[in-house]
């Protein structure tokens, strides 16, 4: 006997038995679970974190990449 869920309960408290409805409930559950929450108070969450990337490092990381750099990186990869 394989593991299965006989039913899932939807947002209205109704037991759903069809695979289609159970799938919809599961998708909604996980979509809601992993949905990002927009907040303007990011600093509240980050107040104890020390930055590891300096402004100079960030500027260097964000600068445009030249064709020469791409070529050098591609040819530096060992097979």
N, CA, C and O atoms as a GROMACS GRO file, in nm:
protein
  316
    1UNK      N    1   0.085  -0.119   0.000
    1UNK     CA    2   0.000   0.000   0.000
    1UNK      C    3   0.088   0.123   0.000
    1UNK      O    4   0.178   0.135   0.083
    2UNK      N    5   0.064   0.216  -0.092
    2UNK     CA    6   0.144   0.337  -0.098
    2UNK      C    7   0.083   0.446  -0.010
    2UNK      O    8  -0.036   0.446   0.019
    3UNK      N    9   0.170   0.537   0.033
    3UNK     CA   10   0.123   0.648   0.115
    3UNK      C   11   0.040   0.743   0.031
    3UNK      O   12   0.073   0.770  -0.085
    4UNK      N   13  -0.068   0.792   0.087
    4UNK     CA   14  -0.151   0.888   0.016
    4UNK      C   15  -0.234   0.967   0.117
    4UNK      O   16  -0.250   0.927   0.232
    5UNK      N   17  -0.284   1.077   0.071
    5UNK     CA   18  -0.375   1.158   0.152
    5UNK      C   19  -0.516   1.134   0.099
    5UNK      O   20  -0.544   1.155  -0.019
    6UNK      N   21  -0.604   1.092   0.187
    6UNK     CA   22  -0.742   1.067   0.143
    6UNK      C   23  -0.813   1.197   0.110
    6UNK      O   24  -0.892   1.203   0.016
    7UNK      N   25  -0.785   1.303   0.188
    7UNK     CA   26  -0.848   1.431   0.163
    7UNK      C   27  -0.764   1.543   0.221
    7UNK      O   28  -0.678   1.520   0.307
    8UNK      N   29  -0.788   1.664   0.175
    8UNK     CA   30  -0.731   1.785   0.231
    8UNK      C   31  -0.845   1.882   0.258
    8UNK      O   32  -0.948   1.878   0.189
    9UNK      N   33  -0.827   1.966   0.356
    9UNK     CA   34  -0.932   2.062   0.393
    9UNK      C   35  -0.901   2.195   0.326
    9UNK      O   36  -0.790   2.248   0.341
   10UNK      N   37  -0.997   2.249   0.253
   10UNK     CA   38  -0.977   2.376   0.184
   10UNK      C   39  -0.995   2.495   0.279
   10UNK      O   40  -1.022   2.476   0.397
   11UNK      N   41  -0.979   2.616   0.227
   11UNK     CA   42  -0.989   2.738   0.308
   11UNK      C   43  -1.126   2.758   0.371
   11UNK      O   44  -1.140   2.833   0.468
   12UNK      N   45  -1.228   2.692   0.315
   12UNK     CA   46  -1.363   2.704   0.369
   12UNK      C   47  -1.396   2.594   0.469
   12UNK      O   48  -1.509   2.584   0.516
   13UNK      N   49  -1.296   2.511   0.501
   13UNK     CA   50  -1.318   2.402   0.597
   13UNK      C   51  -1.384   2.280   0.538
   13UNK      O   52  -1.433   2.194   0.611
   14UNK      N   53  -1.388   2.272   0.406
   14UNK     CA   54  -1.454   2.160   0.338
   14UNK      C   55  -1.349   2.055   0.300
   14UNK      O   56  -1.246   2.088   0.241
   15UNK      N   57  -1.377   1.929   0.332
   15UNK     CA   58  -1.289   1.820   0.293
   15UNK      C   59  -1.295   1.801   0.143
   15UNK      O   60  -1.404   1.790   0.086
   16UNK      N   61  -1.180   1.797   0.078
   16UNK     CA   62  -1.174   1.777  -0.066
   16UNK      C   63  -1.106   1.643  -0.093
   16UNK      O   64  -0.997   1.617  -0.042
   17UNK      N   65  -1.170   1.558  -0.172
   17UNK     CA   66  -1.123   1.423  -0.196
   17UNK      C   67  -1.061   1.402  -0.335
   17UNK      O   68  -0.982   1.310  -0.354
   18UNK      N   69  -1.095   1.487  -0.431
   18UNK     CA   70  -1.044   1.466  -0.567
   18UNK      C   71  -0.898   1.507  -0.576
   18UNK      O   72  -0.853   1.599  -0.508
   19UNK      N   73  -0.824   1.435  -0.661
   19UNK     CA   74  -0.682   1.467  -0.679
   19UNK      C   75  -0.663   1.610  -0.726
   19UNK      O   76  -0.570   1.678  -0.683
   20UNK      N   77  -0.751   1.657  -0.813
   20UNK     CA   78  -0.742   1.793  -0.866
   20UNK      C   79  -0.754   1.895  -0.753
   20UNK      O   80  -0.671   1.986  -0.743
   21UNK      N   81  -0.854   1.881  -0.670
   21UNK     CA   82  -0.876   1.975  -0.560
   21UNK      C   83  -0.765   1.966  -0.457
   21UNK      O   84  -0.720   2.067  -0.404
   22UNK      N   85  -0.719   1.843  -0.428
   22UNK     CA   86  -0.609   1.827  -0.332
   22UNK      C   87  -0.484   1.895  -0.386
   22UNK      O   88  -0.408   1.956  -0.310
   23UNK      N   89  -0.462   1.885  -0.517
   23UNK     CA   90  -0.346   1.952  -0.578
   23UNK      C   91  -0.356   2.102  -0.566
   23UNK      O   92  -0.257   2.168  -0.535
   24UNK      N   93  -0.475   2.157  -0.591
   24UNK     CA   94  -0.495   2.302  -0.579
   24UNK      C   95  -0.470   2.350  -0.437
   24UNK      O   96  -0.408   2.454  -0.416
   25UNK      N   97  -0.518   2.274  -0.339
   25UNK     CA   98  -0.499   2.310  -0.199
   25UNK      C   99  -0.350   2.307  -0.164
   25UNK      O  100  -0.300   2.397  -0.096
   26UNK      N  101  -0.278   2.204  -0.210
   26UNK     CA  102  -0.135   2.192  -0.181
   26UNK      C  103  -0.057   2.306  -0.245
   26UNK      O  104   0.031   2.365  -0.181
   27UNK      N  105  -0.088   2.337  -0.370
   27UNK     CA  106  -0.018   2.446  -0.439
   27UNK      C  107  -0.042   2.578  -0.366
   27UNK      O  108   0.052   2.654  -0.345
   28UNK      N  109  -0.165   2.605  -0.327
   28UNK     CA  110  -0.196   2.730  -0.256
   28UNK      C  111  -0.123   2.734  -0.122
   28UNK      O  112  -0.069   2.838  -0.084
   29UNK      N  113  -0.122   2.623  -0.051
   29UNK     CA  114  -0.057   2.618   0.080
   29UNK      C  115   0.091   2.653   0.068
   29UNK      O  116   0.141   2.739   0.141
   30UNK      N  117   0.162   2.587  -0.026
   30UNK     CA  118   0.305   2.611  -0.038
   30UNK      C  119   0.335   2.747  -0.100
   30UNK      O  120   0.436   2.808  -0.068
   31UNK      N  121   0.248   2.794  -0.189
   31UNK     CA  122   0.267   2.928  -0.244
   31UNK      C  123   0.256   3.033  -0.134
   31UNK      O  124   0.337   3.125  -0.128
   32UNK      N  125   0.156   3.018  -0.048
   32UNK     CA  126   0.141   3.111   0.063
   32UNK      C  127   0.256   3.098   0.163
   32UNK      O  128   0.301   3.198   0.218
   33UNK      N  129   0.302   2.976   0.185
   33UNK     CA  130   0.409   2.951   0.282
   33UNK      C  131   0.538   3.019   0.239
   33UNK      O  132   0.609   3.075   0.323
   34UNK      N  133   0.569   3.015   0.109
   34UNK     CA  134   0.696   3.069   0.061
   34UNK      C  135   0.684   3.205  -0.005
   34UNK      O  136   0.778   3.252  -0.068
   35UNK      N  137   0.570   3.270   0.010
   35UNK     CA  138   0.548   3.402  -0.048
   35UNK      C  139   0.633   3.502   0.030
   35UNK      O  140   0.640   3.496   0.152
   36UNK      N  141   0.695   3.594  -0.042
   36UNK     CA  142   0.774   3.696   0.027
   36UNK      C  143   0.679   3.800   0.084
   36UNK      O  144   0.576   3.834   0.025
   37UNK      N  145   0.716   3.848   0.199
   37UNK     CA  146   0.637   3.951   0.267
   37UNK      C  147   0.710   4.082   0.247
   37UNK      O  148   0.826   4.097   0.284
   38UNK      N  149   0.641   4.177   0.189
   38UNK     CA  150   0.702   4.307   0.166
   38UNK      C  151   0.696   4.388   0.296
   38UNK      O  152   0.592   4.401   0.359
   39UNK      N  153   0.811   4.440   0.331
   39UNK     CA  154   0.815   4.523   0.451
   39UNK      C  155   0.909   4.639   0.427
   39UNK      O  156   1.008   4.626   0.356
   40UNK      N  157   0.876   4.751   0.485
   40UNK     CA  158   0.962   4.868   0.476
   40UNK      C  159   1.056   4.874   0.595
   40UNK      O  160   1.135   4.968   0.607
   41UNK      N  161   1.051   4.775   0.682
   41UNK     CA  162   1.131   4.775   0.803
   41UNK      C  163   1.241   4.669   0.797
   41UNK      O  164   1.263   4.597   0.894
   42UNK      N  165   1.310   4.660   0.684
   42UNK     CA  166   1.416   4.562   0.668
   42UNK      C  167   1.524   4.585   0.771
   42UNK      O  168   1.583   4.489   0.821
   43UNK      N  169   1.551   4.709   0.804
   43UNK     CA  170   1.657   4.739   0.900
   43UNK      C  171   1.630   4.676   1.036
   43UNK      O  172   1.725   4.648   1.110
   44UNK      N  173   1.505   4.653   1.070
   44UNK     CA  174   1.471   4.588   1.197
   44UNK      C  175   1.529   4.447   1.200
   44UNK      O  176   1.577   4.402   1.304
   45UNK      N  177   1.525   4.378   1.087
   45UNK     CA  178   1.575   4.242   1.080
   45UNK      C  179   1.727   4.235   1.069
   45UNK      O  180   1.788   4.135   1.106
   46UNK      N  181   1.787   4.340   1.018
   46UNK     CA  182   1.930   4.338   0.989
   46UNK      C  183   2.014   4.417   1.089
   46UNK      O  184   2.135   4.432   1.068
   47UNK      N  185   1.956   4.467   1.195
   47UNK     CA  186   2.029   4.559   1.283
   47UNK      C  187   2.150   4.496   1.350
   47UNK      O  188   2.242   4.570   1.386
   48UNK      N  189   2.157   4.367   1.370
   48UNK     CA  190   2.272   4.303   1.434
   48UNK      C  191   2.374   4.248   1.334
   48UNK      O  192   2.478   4.195   1.374
   49UNK      N  193   2.345   4.259   1.206
   49UNK     CA  194   2.436   4.206   1.104
   49UNK      C  195   2.541   4.310   1.068
   49UNK      O  196   2.512   4.428   1.050
   50UNK      N  197   2.665   4.263   1.059
   50UNK     CA  198   2.774   4.349   1.017
   50UNK      C  199   2.795   4.327   0.866
   50UNK      O  200   2.800   4.213   0.820
   51UNK      N  201   2.809   4.436   0.790
   51UNK     CA  202   2.830   4.418   0.646
   51UNK      C  203   2.964   4.351   0.618
   51UNK      O  204   3.064   4.378   0.685
   52UNK      N  205   2.965   4.264   0.519
   52UNK     CA  206   3.088   4.195   0.479
   52UNK      C  207   3.141   4.250   0.348
   52UNK      O  208   3.260   4.238   0.318
   53UNK      N  209   3.053   4.308   0.270
   53UNK     CA  210   3.093   4.366   0.143
   53UNK      C  211   3.099   4.517   0.160
   53UNK      O  212   3.000   4.581   0.195
   54UNK      N  213   3.218   4.572   0.135
   54UNK     CA  214   3.234   4.718   0.148
   54UNK      C  215   3.174   4.786   0.026
   54UNK      O  216   3.143   4.720  -0.074
   55UNK      N  217   3.157   4.915   0.032
   55UNK     CA  218   3.105   4.990  -0.082
   55UNK      C  219   3.198   4.976  -0.202
   55UNK      O  220   3.152   4.964  -0.315
   56UNK      N  221   3.329   4.978  -0.177
   56UNK     CA  222   3.427   4.962  -0.286
   56UNK      C  223   3.414   4.823  -0.349
   56UNK      O  224   3.417   4.810  -0.471
   57UNK      N  225   3.400   4.720  -0.265
   57UNK     CA  226   3.383   4.584  -0.317
   57UNK      C  227   3.255   4.576  -0.399
   57UNK      O  228   3.254   4.514  -0.505
   58UNK      N  229   3.147   4.636  -0.352
   58UNK     CA  230   3.019   4.633  -0.422
   58UNK      C  231   3.029   4.701  -0.558
   58UNK      O  232   2.975   4.651  -0.656
   59UNK      N  233   3.098   4.813  -0.563
   59UNK     CA  234   3.116   4.883  -0.691
   59UNK      C  235   3.194   4.796  -0.788
   59UNK      O  236   3.161   4.791  -0.907
   60UNK      N  237   3.297   4.728  -0.739
   60UNK     CA  238   3.377   4.640  -0.823
   60UNK      C  239   3.294   4.522  -0.874
   60UNK      O  240   3.305   4.483  -0.990
   61UNK      N  241   3.210   4.466  -0.787
   61UNK     CA  242   3.126   4.352  -0.826
   61UNK      C  243   3.017   4.392  -0.925
   61UNK      O  244   2.975   4.310  -1.007
   62UNK      N  245   2.971   4.516  -0.918
   62UNK     CA  246   2.860   4.561  -1.000
   62UNK      C  247   2.903   4.626  -1.131
   62UNK      O  248   2.818   4.664  -1.212
   63UNK      N  249   3.034   4.639  -1.154
   63UNK     CA  250   3.079   4.705  -1.276
   63UNK      C  251   3.055   4.615  -1.398
   63UNK      O  252   3.046   4.493  -1.383
   64UNK      N  253   3.043   4.673  -1.515
   64UNK     CA  254   3.023   4.593  -1.637
   64UNK      C  255   3.141   4.498  -1.660
   64UNK      O  256   3.255   4.530  -1.626
   65UNK      N  257   3.113   4.385  -1.719
   65UNK     CA  258   3.215   4.284  -1.747
   65UNK      C  259   3.260   4.302  -1.892
   65UNK      O  260   3.177   4.316  -1.982
   66UNK      N  261   3.390   4.302  -1.912
   66UNK     CA  262   3.444   4.321  -2.047
   66UNK      C  263   3.451   4.187  -2.120
   66UNK      O  264   3.456   4.082  -2.058
   67UNK      N  265   3.452   4.193  -2.253
   67UNK     CA  266   3.469   4.070  -2.331
   67UNK      C  267   3.601   3.998  -2.297
   67UNK      O  268   3.606   3.875  -2.299
   68UNK      N  269   3.704   4.073  -2.265
   68UNK     CA  270   3.832   4.013  -2.228
   68UNK      C  271   3.818   3.932  -2.100
   68UNK      O  272   3.873   3.822  -2.091
   69UNK      N  273   3.745   3.985  -2.002
   69UNK     CA  274   3.725   3.912  -1.875
   69UNK      C  275   3.647   3.783  -1.900
   69UNK      O  276   3.677   3.680  -1.840
   70UNK      N  277   3.547   3.789  -1.986
   70UNK     CA  278   3.468   3.670  -2.018
   70UNK      C  279   3.557   3.565  -2.084
   70UNK      O  280   3.552   3.448  -2.048
   71UNK      N  281   3.640   3.608  -2.180
   71UNK     CA  282   3.730   3.517  -2.250
   71UNK      C  283   3.828   3.454  -2.152
   71UNK      O  284   3.852   3.333  -2.157
   72UNK      N  285   3.886   3.536  -2.063
   72UNK     CA  286   3.982   3.483  -1.966
   72UNK      C  287   3.916   3.381  -1.874
   72UNK      O  288   3.974   3.276  -1.844
   73UNK      N  289   3.794   3.411  -1.829
   73UNK     CA  290   3.723   3.318  -1.740
   73UNK      C  291   3.691   3.188  -1.813
   73UNK      O  292   3.707   3.079  -1.757
   74UNK      N  293   3.645   3.198  -1.936
   74UNK     CA  294   3.608   3.078  -2.012
   74UNK      C  295   3.729   2.989  -2.037
   74UNK      O  296   3.720   2.866  -2.025
   75UNK      N  297   3.842   3.049  -2.070
   75UNK     CA  298   3.961   2.968  -2.101
   75UNK      C  299   4.036   2.923  -1.977
   75UNK      O  300   4.127   2.840  -1.986
   76UNK      N  301   3.999   2.976  -1.860
   76UNK     CA  302   4.065   2.933  -1.737
   76UNK      C  303   4.001   2.807  -1.678
   76UNK      O  304   4.054   2.748  -1.584
   77UNK      N  305   3.888   2.767  -1.733
   77UNK     CA  306   3.817   2.648  -1.683
   77UNK      C  307   3.887   2.523  -1.734
   77UNK      O  308   3.903   2.505  -1.855
   78UNK      N  309   3.927   2.439  -1.642
   78UNK     CA  310   3.991   2.312  -1.682
   78UNK      C  311   3.885   2.208  -1.709
   78UNK      O  312   3.781   2.204  -1.643
   79UNK      N  313   3.913   2.122  -1.809
   79UNK     CA  314   3.816   2.016  -1.837
   79UNK      C  315   3.848   1.893  -1.758
   79UNK      O  316   3.778   1.793  -1.768
   0.00000   0.00000   0.00000
